[in-house]
């Protein structure tokens, strides 16, 4: 088994007041679609989900990491916490010639702070997992594989965070500036949540 881990922290401005930004981001079942490489697999109940991190690495290995999540919003500190959910059966680790599958741990924290006419979001994201060793790399030392895998994971985590920030702010702006959508923007609770994603 090889251990991978990646984390990033980014701060960005959101073009709305603190009440609007917290309402926009706290509906996790909807903002999942803004996260590159992260797909909804199952909704267990209110604020409990199974998601899958899915990428093709080195143009050879299809990596699938399943993560069970518990989402909680702290009103007093205006903070959205996404933490591992431990009471669900984990997926079995598996490796084939061209794929790797494992259970992992996804965490994030978004702190919302008012600033003048807009808001500031401190966003932190991390992903950890233990993957089976790829068949094609059995002769390579584990520490070398882990270094390569961790470098790739760090890059992917930055990609996910950056894509999430860009997509979510663009989506809000698109909903906020079009008069026909002001009364019911796309992120309004009246909109149906996305369905679980199927990937072969």
Number of C-alpha atoms within 10 A of each C-alpha: 12 17 17 21 20 20 19 18 15 14 13 13 16 24 16 20 17 20 13 13 22 22 12 18 18 20 18 17 19 20 17 19 17 19 19 19 18 20 22 21 18 15 16 13 8 9 16 20 20 19 22 23 20 17 16 13 14 8 8 10 17 17 19 23 24 25 29 27 23 19 21 16 19 11 9 6 10 17 20 22 18 21 18 18 16 12 7 11 8 13 13 9 15 15 17 14 11 15 17 19 22 20 22 23 19 26 19 19 20 23 18 23 20 16 13 8 10 15 20 21 21 15 19 17 19 19 21 19 20 18 23 17 19 19 13 11 10 10 7 11 9 15 11 11 18 19 14 12 19 18 14 16 20 18 14 18 21 18 15 19 23 15 15 18 20 14 17 19 17 13 15 18 15 15 19 18 11 11 11 10 12 13 11 14 20 17 18 15 13 9 11 11 15 13 13 13 12 8 9 2
